[in-house]
C-alpha cells in the first residue's frame, strides 16, 4: 500500500515558479516509479512527468519540457515537481501517482494504481 499527499500548490503569476511535493507512506515507495498528472474541469487527466524508482530516468510531456523538473528523495519518501516559467494554461489540479511495476515510464494513468488527493495550481496572466 502507498498513501500519497500532495502539497505546495497555490496562486502564482505567469512567469513565476512553484514547487510541488508529494509525501508517500508505505514501504514500497522506493521501488515504484512515480508520476505527476494534472486535470482541469471538463478535460481529461493529462500526464505531466514521471521518474523511475532510482531517479535515473525522467519523462516529460512536451508541454512542460524545459520548464518543469521531476525529482525524488527515497530517503524522505518524497517526489517533487519544480515548475518554472509557469503559464496560465498550467492551471490545474496536480496529482502524484505511483506506477505499477513496468519496464518503462508510462504516460498513461491507467498504469498508476495509487493517487494523491491533488493540489490546486492557479497561474494568473
Secondary structure, 3 states (H helix, E strand, C coil): CCEEEEECCEEEECCCCEEEEEEEECCCHHHCCEEEEEECCCCCCEEEEEECCCCCCEEECCCCCCCEEEEEECCCCEEEEEECCCCHHHCEEEEEEEECCCCCCCCCHHHEEEECCCEEEEEEC
